[in-house]
Amino acid sequence: MGMKNNCVFAFGGVGGSVTKFEKKLSKEQKKKAKDCLERASKCAEMDLLGYWYNREFYSDLDKYFAEWVLTYTYDCILFEEAMNKGYQPDLLMGYSLGLNTALVCGEVITYEDGVKILEGVKECARAGFVTEEREMGIIIGITKECLVKMIHKNHFEEKVAIGSQNSEEGFIVSGCKKEILTILEQAEQAGVLKARALEVPYSFHDGKINPEYMQKYFNNVSLLDMKNAKYPIMSVYSQNIMQDAKTLREELNLNVHSSMNWNTSIKKLENMGYSRYMDISLDYTLKKISEFEREGVEFLTYKNILQ
C-alpha cells in the first residue's frame, strides 16, 4: 500500500452515462473500443459494433444488453489507461456487474468471458420484459431501521428487498414493481433526499433465484475457464478477500440475485488502512455513494485518468 500511485480499483455496475463518456475518448481509445466490440459481436452473435454507430434499430432488450457491453468495454479501457498512467491496484472490488470487469482486469477471465456473463444476465432481464412486474429503486436520506419498518408496515417482506446498502442512509431496493413504487412514494412523502425508480428490466439483487431465467447465467458461469486473480478482490457480499478461481466462481454465482453491502465493504477497507481509491465507472457513481469516517481519503475518477 505504500507506493504513491497504488490504490483500490473500484468497478461500477452497468447504467453509466455512456454517451457523455464517449465524447471524452481519444482516437486511440475509440479504436480500442471498436476492436473490443468486434470481438464482442462475434461472441454474442449480435452486431454490437453496428449498435455503437446507430442505436435506433434495436429491440429494448437488445438495447439494454448492448449498453451493458458498452459500459463494460469502456471500463476495461479505463483500467488499461489507468495502468498506463502508472496507477497500480492493491486490490479490486466490483459493484454488481462491476465484478465481471474486475475479474477481466484481474486476469481471471477473458474479455469474451465477460460478454458471455452479460448474455446470461440478458436472460434474467428477459423475465422483466415478459412479466413487466419487476423494478429497482434508489432511496437516499433514510436509515436502515426506518426502511425495514416501512417494508414491514406494508407487509412487503416477500415483495421488496434491500438490494444494497450503499451508505449509512443510501439504499437500493429491488423486487415487485407495484410494491417498489409504493415504497418509493412513501419514502418521498417522508421527506427523504431522493427516491426514484431505476427503470430497469429486472429486480437484480432481490435475493430471489428464478430458475427459468437464471439457468443460462449459472450455465455460462460454470463453463468459464477461470484463473487465480493477479490482484486480490474484495467480495461485496461477505467482505472476504479472494484470489483463487474456485472462490471467485462462487462469487459470480452470488452476483445478480444476492443482496450487496457496499457500505460495509468500504468500512472494512478503511479499517484495513486503504485511503486511495480509483472509481472505474462512467459517472463517478462509486465516489458518490461511498462514505468514509476518516478525513484525507482520495477517490480518483476517469477525469484523473484521461486528463
C-alpha positions in Angstrom: 0.0 0.0 0.0 3.0 2.3 0.3 3.6 3.3 -3.3 2.3 6.7 -4.3 0.1 5.6 -7.2 -1.2 2.4 -5.6 -5.0 2.3 -4.8 -8.1 0.2 -4.6 -9.7 -0.1 -8.0 -13.5 0.0 -7.7 -15.5 -1.0 -10.7 -19.0 0.3 -11.2 -22.0 -1.6 -12.4 -24.0 -1.0 -15.6 -26.1 2.1 -16.2 -23.4 4.8 -16.5 -23.7 7.8 -18.9 -22.2 6.1 -21.9 -22.9 8.8 -24.5 -21.4 11.5 -22.3 -18.3 9.4 -21.7 -17.8 8.6 -25.4 -17.2 12.3 -26.2 -14.1 12.1 -23.9 -12.4 9.2 -25.7 -9.3 9.8 -27.8 -8.9 8.4 -31.3 -6.7 5.6 -29.9 -9.3 4.8 -27.2 -12.1 4.7 -29.8 -10.1 2.3 -31.9 -9.7 0.1 -28.8 -13.4 0.2 -28.2 -14.1 -0.7 -31.9 -11.7 -3.7 -31.7 -13.3 -4.9 -28.4 -16.9 -4.5 -29.9 -15.9 -6.5 -32.9 -14.8 -9.3 -30.6 -18.0 -9.0 -28.5 -20.1 -9.1 -31.7 -18.7 -12.5 -32.6 -19.1 -13.8 -29.1 -22.7 -12.6 -28.6 -23.7 -13.2 -32.3 -25.1 -9.6 -32.3 -24.0 -6.6 -34.2 -22.7 -4.6 -31.2 -20.5 -2.5 -33.4 -23.5 -1.6 -35.5 -25.3 -0.5 -32.3 -22.3 1.6 -31.4 -22.8 3.5 -34.7 -26.6 3.6 -34.8 -28.7 2.8 -31.8 -32.2 3.3 -33.4 -32.9 -0.1 -34.9 -32.7 -2.4 -31.9 -35.3 -4.0 -29.6 -35.5 -2.8 -26.0 -33.9 -5.9 -24.6 -31.1 -5.8 -27.1 -30.5 -2.1 -26.3 -30.1 -2.9 -22.6 -27.7 -5.7 -23.4 -25.7 -3.5 -25.8 -25.5 -0.7 -23.3 -24.2 -3.2 -20.7 -21.5 -4.4 -23.1 -20.5 -0.8 -23.9 -20.2 0.2 -20.2 -18.2 -3.0 -19.5 -16.0 -2.3 -22.5 -15.3 1.3 -21.6 -14.5 0.3 -18.0 -11.9 -2.2 -19.3 -10.4 0.6 -21.4 -10.3 2.9 -18.4 -8.5 0.3 -16.4 -5.9 -0.1 -19.1 -5.5 3.7 -19.3 -5.0 3.9 -15.5 -2.3 1.3 -15.6 -0.6 3.1 -18.5 -0.6 6.3 -16.4 1.2 4.5 -13.6 -1.7 3.7 -11.2 -1.4 0.2 -9.7 -4.1 -1.7 -7.9 -3.5 -3.0 -4.4 -7.0 -4.6 -4.5 -10.0 -4.8 -6.8 -13.7 -4.6 -6.0 -16.8 -4.6 -8.2 -20.3 -3.2 -7.6 -22.8 -5.6 -9.0 -21.8 -6.3 -12.7 -18.6 -4.4 -12.0 -17.4 -7.8 -10.6 -17.2 -9.0 -14.2 -14.9 -6.1 -15.1 -12.8 -6.7 -12.0 -12.3 -10.3 -13.0 -11.2 -9.4 -16.5 -8.8 -6.8 -15.3 -7.6 -9.2 -12.6 -6.9 -11.7 -15.4 -9.3 -14.3 -14.0 -11.4 -14.4 -17.2 -11.1 -13.0 -20.7 -13.0 -10.1 -22.2 -15.1 -12.5 -24.2 -16.0 -14.4 -21.0 -17.3 -11.2 -19.6 -19.6 -10.8 -22.6 -20.9 -14.4 -22.0 -21.7 -13.5 -18.4 -23.7 -10.5 -19.7 -25.5 -12.8 -22.1 -26.6 -14.8 -19.0 -27.8 -11.6 -17.3 -29.7 -10.7 -20.5 -31.8 -13.9 -19.9 -32.6 -12.6 -16.4 -33.7 -9.3 -17.9 -35.9 -11.1 -20.4 -38.1 -12.0 -17.4 -38.8 -8.4 -16.8 -39.9 -7.9 -20.4 -42.2 -10.9 -20.2 -43.9 -10.0 -16.9 -43.3 -6.2 -16.7 -43.6 -6.7 -12.9 -40.1 -6.1 -11.6 -38.3 -2.9 -10.6 -35.5 -1.4 -8.6 -35.2 2.0 -6.9 -32.8 4.2 -5.0 -33.6 5.9 -1.7 -31.2 8.4 -0.1 -31.8 10.0 3.3 -33.4 7.2 5.3 -31.9 4.9 8.0 -32.0 1.1 7.5 -34.2 0.8 10.6 -36.8 3.2 9.0 -36.7 1.5 5.7 -37.1 -2.0 7.2 -40.1 -0.7 9.3 -41.7 0.8 6.1 -41.4 -2.6 4.3 -42.8 -4.5 7.3 -45.6 -2.0 7.9 -46.8 -2.6 4.3 -46.3 -6.4 4.7 -43.9 -6.3 1.7 -41.4 -8.7 3.1 -41.8 -11.1 0.2 -42.2 -8.4 -2.4 -39.4 -5.8 -1.6 -35.8 -6.5 -0.6 -32.8 -4.2 0.1 -30.6 -4.9 -2.9 -27.7 -2.9 -1.5 -26.8 -0.7 1.4 -24.6 1.8 -0.3 -24.0 4.1 2.7 -25.5 4.7 6.1 -28.6 6.3 4.6 -28.4 5.2 1.0 -30.1 2.1 -0.3 -31.1 0.2 -3.4 -34.5 -1.6 -3.2 -35.4 -4.4 -5.5 -38.5 -6.5 -6.1 -42.1 -6.4 -7.4 -42.8 -3.3 -9.4 -46.1 -2.2 -7.7 -44.7 -2.6 -4.2 -41.3 -0.9 -5.1 -43.2 2.1 -6.4 -45.3 2.2 -3.2 -42.2 2.2 -1.0 -40.6 5.0 -3.2 -43.7 7.1 -2.9 -43.9 6.7 0.9 -40.2 7.4 1.2 -40.7 10.6 -0.8 -43.7 11.6 1.4 -41.5 11.0 4.5 -39.1 13.7 3.2 -36.1 11.6 2.0 -33.4 13.4 -0.1 -34.1 11.2 -3.1 -36.5 8.4 -4.0 -36.8 7.3 -7.6 -37.3 4.2 -9.8 -34.3 3.0 -11.7 -36.5 1.8 -14.6 -34.5 -1.4 -15.2 -35.9 -4.6 -16.8 -35.2 -6.9 -13.8 -35.1 -6.9 -10.0 -31.4 -7.6 -9.6 -30.1 -8.3 -6.1 -33.5 -9.1 -4.7 -32.4 -12.4 -3.1 -34.7 -14.5 -5.4 -33.5 -17.1 -7.8 -35.9 -17.7 -10.8 -34.6 -20.9 -12.3 -36.3 -20.3 -15.6 -34.3 -17.1 -16.2 -31.2 -17.7 -14.1 -30.2 -21.0 -15.6 -28.3 -19.6 -18.6 -26.4 -17.3 -16.3 -25.4 -20.2 -14.0 -24.5 -22.4 -17.0 -22.3 -19.7 -18.6 -20.5 -19.2 -15.3 -19.9 -22.9 -14.9 -18.3 -23.1 -18.3 -15.8 -20.3 -17.7 -12.1 -21.2 -17.7 -11.2 -19.2 -14.6 -7.6 -18.5 -13.3 -6.5 -17.3 -9.9 -6.6 -13.5 -9.7 -3.5 -11.4 -10.3 -4.7 -8.9 -7.7 -6.8 -9.6 -4.5 -10.5 -9.0 -5.0 -12.9 -8.0 -2.2 -16.4 -9.5 -2.0 -19.3 -7.0 -1.7 -21.3 -9.9 -0.2 -19.0 -11.4 2.5 -16.3 -8.7 2.6 -13.7 -11.5 2.3 -10.6 -11.0 0.2 -10.5 -13.5 -2.6 -7.9 -14.6 -5.1 -8.4 -18.3 -6.0 -10.5 -19.3 -9.0 -12.9 -21.6 -7.1 -13.9 -18.9 -4.7 -14.3 -16.3 -7.4 -16.6 -18.7 -9.4 -18.8 -19.0 -6.3 -18.8 -15.2 -6.1 -20.0 -14.9 -9.6 -22.9 -17.3 -8.8 -23.9 -15.0 -5.9 -23.9 -12.0 -8.2 -27.0 -10.7 -9.9 -29.5 -12.1 -7.4 -27.8 -11.7 -3.9 -28.1 -8.6 -1.7 -24.9 -6.5 -1.6 -23.4 -4.4 1.2 -21.2 -1.7 -0.3 -21.1 0.3 2.8 -19.7 -2.5 5.0 -17.1 -3.3 2.3 -15.9 0.3 2.2 -15.7 0.5 6.0 -13.7 -2.7 6.1 -11.2 -1.3 3.6 -11.0 1.9 5.6 -10.2 -0.1 8.7 -7.6 -2.0 6.8 -5.9 1.3 6.1 -6.8 2.0 2.5 -7.2 5.7 1.8 -6.8 5.9 -2.0 -9.4 4.7 -4.5 -9.9 4.8 -8.2 -13.5 4.9 -9.4 -13.6 2.9 -12.7 -17.1 3.9 -13.7 -18.5 6.4 -16.2 -20.4 8.7 -13.9 -18.4 8.6 -10.6 -21.2 6.5 -9.0 -18.9 4.8 -6.6 -17.3 8.0 -5.5 -20.8 9.5 -4.9 -22.1 6.6 -2.8 -19.0 5.8 -0.7 -18.8 7.3 2.8 -15.6 7.4 4.9 -15.2 8.2 8.6 -11.6 9.4 8.3 -10.5 12.6 6.5 -7.9 12.6 3.8 -9.4 9.8 1.7 -8.8 10.3 -2.1 -11.3 9.0 -4.6 -9.9 9.4 -8.2 -12.2 9.2 -11.3 -11.7 8.8 -15.0 -11.0 12.6 -15.2 -7.7 11.9 -13.4 -7.0 9.1 -15.9 -7.9 10.9 -19.1 -6.6 14.4 -18.3 
